[in-house]
Amino acid sequence: MLARLRSAGLRLGSAFWSFFGFPADQTDERWNEGIERPWMVSWHAVPKRSAGTGFSPSDYARARERGERVAQLTLGDEVWNQLRRRGYVEVPSRLFEGLTYRLRIGRRVQLIWDTPAHALRSPWPFEWLCVNPTYPLPAAEFTAQLYLYLRDREEDVVRIAAPQPFDQALGRCF
């Protein structure tokens, strides 16, 4: 009975994946080569600003270099050059009149209000928002992701951001 259920489950799974154009046999090791699935790992024990044990200085250097390439491709040359030149990039809010989000690599999001009157209507009690990635990432790469979220899905950031009274480096970025 269990063998038949398992077989039926495997056939159903195979049909599901093949419908979306993926190889039917997910157990094939070639399918898993080079694919990272960091969301399947618990990162709670990893020290802040670290990628975990076993990451050498050269591993960090390569990861940061790749992260910067990803950030440049994600943001485009104009925004990337602005971020590198000024040290920050700003994203105007679509939800709150008079608000601009200032993003800096590896730091909390700063809230810039046009006028003190706008700031008085702020939904947050502080001028900094903390948004950390779920798993360790190079800081430049996460900044690019956060830029896209603020530009295209601001409501998601507003929902999860933790207001903070001061600036600080992000915990899961290196």
Residue, then its C-alpha position, 0 to 999 in steps of 0.5 A: m500500500l505505501a509503495r503504491l502511494r509513494s509511486a503515485g506521489l512521484r508520478l504526480g510530482s513528475a507531472f507537476w514539474s514537467f508541466f512547467g518545463f522542468p526535468a521530471d526527475q528532480t532526484d537527478e544530481r545534475w538538477n541540483e548542481g549549483i542551485e543555492r536554496p538558502w531559505m531552506v537553512s536556519w540562519h539564527a545561529v550564524p553571527k551577524r555580518s557573517a555568512g557562517t562558518g567556513f567562509s574564508p576571507s577570499d570567499y567574502a571577497r568573491a561574494r562581495e564582488r559578485g554582489e556588486r556585479v548583481a547590484q550594478l546589473t539590477l540597478g542599471d548603470e545610472v543608479w549604480n553610479q549615483l550610489r557609488r558617487r554619492g554613497y546613497v540612492e533615494v527612492p520617492s515614496r508612492l504611499f506617503e506624500g513628502l517621503t523619500y527613502r534614502l538607501r546606503i549600502g549595508r545600512r538602515v533605510q533613512l526616512i527623508w521628509d520634505t517638511p516637518a509637517h510631513a514628518l509629523r504625519s509619519p506612520w513611524p516614530f523614528e527616522w530609520l527603518c531596519v529591514n534585514p534579509t532572511y539569509p546572509l547576503p553581500a550588502a550591495e546585492f541586498t541594497a539593490q533588492l531593497y531598492l526594487y522593493l521600495r520602488d515596486r512593492e513599497e507596501d511590503v517594506v512598510r509592512i515588515a520594516a522595524p522603525q529604529p531610533f538610530d542608524q546601524a549596519l544591517g545584521r545579515c549583510f556582509 
